[in-house]
């Protein structure tokens, strides 16, 4: 059984659409973590694979891959609908 996806951002109830992993590249990862530090839901901190849903990205940050899957541009960072 597949685990339901859950956005790491506090008070975000989105459970559908595209979800994106925090980047592996150390510099990009740190930028994301610095931005998200104030907005992470503490109850989701245990998640092995932290995900951020498409609601927190600008439309122009979300691209289509050759297979039709949504992917993020290299410069995308979460910044929309972040609530303290």
N, C-alpha and C positions, 0 to 999 in steps of 0.2 A: 504494500500500500504506500502510495506517495504521500509525503508530508506536505501539508498545505503551506504555501508561501506566506510569509508575513513580513511586512515592511518594518525595518529597524527604527524608523522615526517615531518619536513619541506622539501619541494620539492619532496616528495614521491607521485607519481601519481597512485600507485597501487590501483585498485578497485576490485580485484578478488583474490581468494585463501583464505588462512586462516588469520584471524585477532584475536588478543589476547587482552583481557582486562588487564589494569594495576592491579596488585595483590591487594587484600583487606588486606592481612597481613601487618601491619604497617611497619615492618622492610623491607620486600621485596618491598613494595610500595615506600618507601623512596629511596631505592637504584635505582629503575627504574626512579623515578622523578629526582634524582640527575644526572643520566646519560642523561636523555632526556631534561633536563632544557635548554641546549644550542641548541637543535635541534627541538624544537616544533614550528610548524607553528602557528603564532599568530592568524591567521584567523580561526583556528580550536580550539582555547582555549575555545570556548563556548560549545563545544560538551559535552553533559551530560555523554556519555559513551566513554571516550577516548580509542582508539584502536591502536595497533601497528601491522602492517602486518608481515607476515612470512619472508619477504625479510630482516628483520633486526635481524634475529636469525640464528645461525649456524644450519646446518642440524641435528646434533646430539642433539640439544636442543628441537627438535620437535618430539614428540612421537605419536603413535596411541593409542587411547583408545580402550576398548573392542568393542565399537560400530563402530569403524573405523574412528572416528573424530580425527583431529589433536589437540593435547594438548601439553603444554610446560612442560619440566622437572621442578622440583622444584628449580633448580639452574639457570635456564635460565634468561638471561638479554639481552635486545636489545643492539647490538653493531656493527652490520654490516651496511654499506652504510648510515652512519650518516654524513651529510654534513652541515657545518656551513653556 
